[in-house]
Amino acid sequence: MDSPVRRLSIDDLPACQRLAADREWGKEDRKWRFLFSVGDVYGIDDGNGGLAATVVSTPYGKDVAAISMVLVAKRYERRGLGARIMRHAMDEAGTASLCLTATAMGRPLYEHLGFRSVGTCTTYTGEVDGPSRQGVSVPATPADMPAVRALDAEVFGADRTQVVDGLPSFCATFNVVRDGSGIAGFGGVWWNDGRALVGPVVARDEGTALSLVDEIVPPGPVRLDIDHRHPELVAWAERRGLSPFFSTTVMEYGEPIANDPSRLFLPVAQALG
């Protein structure tokens, strides 16, 4: 397979989804479209109108890039395509640091490329009966967004303006918690293949975060990607009847990311760090 790595466009979305299906991933149309809008999507053509491999790099200025959607078609496994397309994305990112979440299958490749483990994330899924709290948060307005951007950059350790500015339209619900000093937290819910993903949730403290989650969680099937550094969210998920579905390893490359995991309660998606 000697096809070059090329930058993909939204016109390549169907081919990306066919490759995802080959790996028994969902269609994830909404997530793919958001990633195309905020990140750099790369692929290797298979010579038959499809894709042999993909990767997405979402850069946040010159500080951090989030790597995701690393896929290689089953028929092209063990030919070095994963390493080749990853190295391309790493070289093109031009950032001091990289981050990703690794499945057990992908982790050996990332370790070989120099990524190091910094944490563990477990995905909890199930059905809930909806919000158990009201009056904590309000829908975000344009006037809130400068403070939301500032809080996100402070907590994440990089300026994610392109992602944060897209959240009010990407999310079905995007709320903020206001207090006398400004924005104490923000949280969103978005739909992916018929399931509500709760995230992002960024807040000044545990109590604010849990109250926000209690208020924005919708009834029906839900998913939370919970970092193990937040046992209070694990306890919340278990109280609401959710069960562990799978776990991934949180990994970094390059300079340590100057983030604050204590206030980053839930990600937008694992694909975005």
C-alpha positions as CSV (number, residue, x, y, z in Angstrom):
1,M,0.0,0.0,0.0
2,D,2.0,3.0,-1.3
3,S,-0.8,5.6,-1.6
4,P,0.2,8.9,0.0
5,V,-1.5,10.3,3.1
6,R,-3.8,13.1,2.0
7,R,-6.0,15.7,3.7
8,L,-9.7,14.6,3.5
9,S,-12.7,16.9,3.1
10,I,-16.3,16.5,4.1
11,D,-16.9,14.8,0.7
12,D,-14.9,11.9,2.1
13,L,-17.3,11.4,5.0
14,P,-19.1,8.4,3.4
15,A,-15.7,6.6,2.9
16,C,-14.8,7.4,6.5
17,Q,-18.0,5.8,7.7
18,R,-17.5,2.7,5.5
19,L,-14.1,2.3,7.1
20,A,-15.6,2.7,10.6
21,A,-18.2,0.1,9.8
22,D,-15.4,-2.3,8.6
23,R,-14.0,-1.9,12.2
24,E,-17.5,-2.4,13.7
25,W,-17.7,1.2,14.8
26,G,-21.0,3.2,14.5
27,K,-21.8,5.6,11.8
28,E,-21.4,8.6,14.2
29,D,-22.4,11.1,11.6
30,R,-22.7,14.0,14.0
31,K,-19.3,13.4,15.5
32,W,-17.6,13.0,12.2
33,R,-19.1,16.2,10.9
34,F,-18.0,18.1,14.0
35,L,-14.5,16.7,13.7
36,F,-14.3,17.8,10.0
37,S,-15.4,21.3,11.1
38,V,-12.8,21.7,13.8
39,G,-9.9,19.4,12.9
40,D,-7.6,18.1,10.2
41,V,-8.8,14.7,8.8
42,Y,-6.2,12.6,7.0
43,G,-6.6,9.4,5.0
44,I,-4.9,6.8,2.8
45,D,-6.8,5.7,-0.2
46,D,-7.2,2.0,-0.9
47,G,-7.1,2.3,-4.7
48,N,-10.7,1.1,-5.0
49,G,-12.7,4.2,-4.1
50,G,-12.4,3.7,-0.4
51,L,-10.0,4.4,2.5
52,A,-7.4,2.1,3.9
53,A,-6.8,4.3,7.0
54,T,-7.8,7.5,8.7
55,V,-6.7,9.8,11.5
56,V,-8.0,13.1,12.9
57,S,-5.8,15.7,14.4
58,T,-7.6,18.6,16.2
59,P,-5.0,21.3,17.0
60,Y,-5.5,23.8,19.8
61,G,-3.2,26.6,18.8
62,K,0.5,25.6,19.2
63,D,0.0,23.9,22.6
64,V,-2.0,20.7,22.1
65,A,-3.5,18.6,19.4
66,A,-6.0,15.8,20.1
67,I,-5.5,12.7,18.0
68,S,-8.6,10.5,17.2
69,M,-10.4,8.2,14.8
70,V,-7.3,6.1,14.1
71,L,-8.7,3.4,11.8
72,V,-7.1,0.8,9.5
73,A,-9.2,-1.4,7.3
74,K,-9.1,-5.1,8.4
75,R,-7.8,-6.2,5.1
76,Y,-4.8,-3.8,5.4
77,E,-3.8,-4.7,9.0
78,R,-0.2,-5.3,9.9
79,R,1.2,-3.3,6.9
80,G,2.4,-0.3,8.9
81,L,-0.4,1.9,7.8
82,G,-1.4,2.9,11.4
83,A,2.1,4.0,12.2
84,R,2.5,5.8,8.9
85,I,-0.7,7.8,9.2
86,M,0.0,8.6,12.9
87,R,3.5,9.9,12.2
88,H,2.0,12.1,9.4
89,A,-0.5,13.6,11.8
90,M,2.1,14.0,14.5
91,D,4.4,15.8,12.1
92,E,1.7,18.0,10.7
93,A,0.2,19.0,14.1
94,G,3.1,21.3,15.0
95,T,2.1,21.4,18.7
96,A,4.2,21.1,21.9
97,S,1.9,18.2,23.0
98,L,-0.4,15.6,21.7
99,C,-3.2,13.7,23.5
100,L,-5.4,10.7,22.8
101,T,-7.4,7.9,24.4
102,A,-6.2,4.5,23.4
103,T,-8.1,1.2,23.2
104,A,-6.2,-1.9,24.3
105,M,-5.7,-2.7,20.6
106,G,-4.2,0.6,19.8
107,R,-2.1,1.2,22.9
108,P,1.0,-0.8,21.8
109,L,1.3,1.4,18.6
110,Y,1.0,4.6,20.5
111,E,3.6,3.5,23.1
112,H,5.9,2.6,20.2
113,L,5.5,6.1,18.9
114,G,6.4,7.6,22.2
115,F,3.1,8.3,23.9
116,R,2.9,7.8,27.7
117,S,0.0,6.8,29.9
118,V,-1.4,9.5,32.2
119,G,-4.8,8.1,33.2
120,T,-7.7,5.8,32.5
121,C,-11.2,6.5,31.3
122,T,-14.2,4.2,31.6
123,T,-17.3,4.7,29.5
124,Y,-20.6,4.2,31.4
125,T,-23.8,3.5,29.5
126,G,-27.4,2.7,30.3
127,E,-30.8,4.4,30.6
128,V,-31.8,7.1,33.0
129,D,-35.1,8.7,33.8
130,G,-34.0,12.2,33.2
131,P,-33.0,15.2,35.3
132,S,-33.2,15.1,39.1
133,R,-32.5,18.7,39.6
134,Q,-33.7,22.1,38.3
135,G,-32.7,25.7,38.6
136,V,-28.9,25.2,38.8
137,S,-28.0,26.2,35.3
138,V,-29.4,28.2,32.3
139,P,-28.9,28.0,28.6
140,A,-25.7,29.7,27.5
141,T,-26.1,33.0,25.6
142,P,-23.5,34.7,23.3
143,A,-22.7,37.0,26.2
144,D,-21.5,33.9,28.2
145,M,-19.1,32.6,25.6
146,P,-16.0,34.7,26.3
147,A,-16.1,33.5,30.0
148,V,-16.8,29.9,28.8
149,R,-13.8,30.1,26.5
150,A,-11.6,31.5,29.2
151,L,-12.6,28.8,31.7
152,D,-12.1,26.0,29.2
153,A,-8.6,27.3,28.2
154,E,-7.6,27.5,31.9
155,V,-8.8,24.0,32.7
156,F,-7.8,22.2,29.5
157,G,-4.4,23.9,29.2
158,A,-4.9,25.2,25.7
159,D,-7.1,27.6,23.7
160,R,-9.9,25.5,22.2
161,T,-11.9,28.4,20.7
162,Q,-12.9,26.6,17.5
163,V,-14.4,23.7,19.6
164,V,-16.0,25.8,22.3
165,D,-17.6,28.2,19.9
166,G,-19.2,25.3,18.1
167,L,-20.7,23.8,21.3
168,P,-24.0,25.8,21.4
169,S,-25.0,24.5,18.0
170,F,-23.4,21.1,18.2
171,C,-25.0,20.2,21.6
172,A,-28.7,19.6,22.0
173,T,-28.3,21.3,25.5
174,F,-25.5,23.7,26.4
175,N,-25.9,25.3,29.8
176,V,-23.9,27.5,32.1
177,V,-23.9,27.9,35.9
178,R,-23.5,31.6,36.8
179,D,-22.5,33.0,40.2
180,G,-21.5,36.4,41.5
181,S,-18.0,36.1,40.0
182,G,-19.0,35.0,36.5
183,I,-19.2,31.4,35.1
184,A,-18.8,28.7,37.7
185,G,-19.2,25.9,35.1
186,F,-20.7,24.8,31.8
187,G,-22.0,21.5,30.5
188,G,-23.5,20.0,27.3
189,V,-25.3,17.0,26.0
190,W,-25.2,15.9,22.3
191,W,-26.6,12.9,20.5
192,N,-24.6,10.2,18.7
193,D,-26.2,7.2,17.1
194,G,-29.3,7.5,19.2
195,R,-27.6,7.9,22.5
196,A,-27.1,11.1,24.5
197,L,-23.5,11.8,25.4
198,V,-23.1,14.0,28.5
199,G,-20.2,16.3,28.1
200,P,-18.4,18.5,28.2
201,V,-18.7,19.3,31.9
202,V,-16.2,21.8,33.3
203,A,-16.8,23.3,36.7
204,R,-15.0,25.0,39.6
205,D,-15.8,22.2,42.0
206,E,-17.4,18.7,42.4
207,G,-20.7,20.0,43.8
208,T,-21.2,22.4,40.8
209,A,-20.3,19.6,38.3
210,L,-22.7,17.0,39.9
211,S,-25.5,19.5,40.1
212,L,-25.0,20.4,36.4
213,V,-25.0,16.8,35.3
214,D,-28.1,16.1,37.4
215,E,-29.9,18.9,35.6
216,I,-28.8,18.4,31.9
217,V,-29.0,14.6,31.7
218,P,-31.9,13.7,29.4
219,P,-34.2,10.6,29.8
220,G,-33.3,7.6,27.8
221,P,-30.0,6.0,26.7
222,V,-27.0,7.9,27.9
223,R,-23.2,7.7,27.9
224,L,-20.6,9.3,30.2
225,D,-16.8,9.0,29.6
226,I,-15.5,9.2,33.1
227,D,-11.8,9.8,34.0
228,H,-10.9,7.6,37.0
229,R,-9.6,10.7,38.8
230,H,-13.3,11.5,39.3
231,P,-14.7,8.8,41.6
232,E,-17.7,11.1,42.5
233,L,-18.9,10.7,38.8
234,V,-18.4,7.0,38.9
235,A,-20.6,6.9,42.1
236,W,-23.2,9.2,40.3
237,A,-23.3,6.8,37.3
238,E,-23.8,3.8,39.5
239,R,-26.5,5.5,41.5
240,R,-28.3,6.2,38.3
241,G,-28.1,2.6,37.1
242,L,-25.3,3.0,34.5
243,S,-22.8,0.2,33.9
244,P,-19.2,0.1,32.7
245,F,-19.0,-0.6,29.0
246,F,-15.3,-0.3,28.1
247,S,-12.2,1.4,29.3
248,T,-9.4,3.3,27.5
249,T,-6.0,4.7,28.4
250,V,-5.5,8.5,28.4
251,M,-2.1,9.2,26.8
252,E,0.1,12.2,26.1
253,Y,3.1,12.9,23.9
254,G,5.7,15.7,24.1
255,E,5.5,18.4,26.8
256,P,3.3,17.6,29.8
257,I,-0.1,19.3,29.2
258,A,-0.7,22.0,31.8
259,N,-4.3,21.1,32.4
260,D,-6.4,20.8,35.5
261,P,-8.1,17.4,35.6
262,S,-9.8,18.2,38.9
263,R,-12.1,20.7,37.1
264,L,-12.4,18.8,33.8
265,F,-15.2,16.4,34.8
266,L,-16.4,15.1,31.4
267,P,-15.0,15.6,27.9
268,V,-16.9,16.8,24.8
269,A,-15.8,13.4,23.4
270,Q,-12.8,11.2,23.8
271,A,-11.9,12.3,20.2
272,L,-11.4,15.9,21.4
273,G,-9.4,15.3,24.6
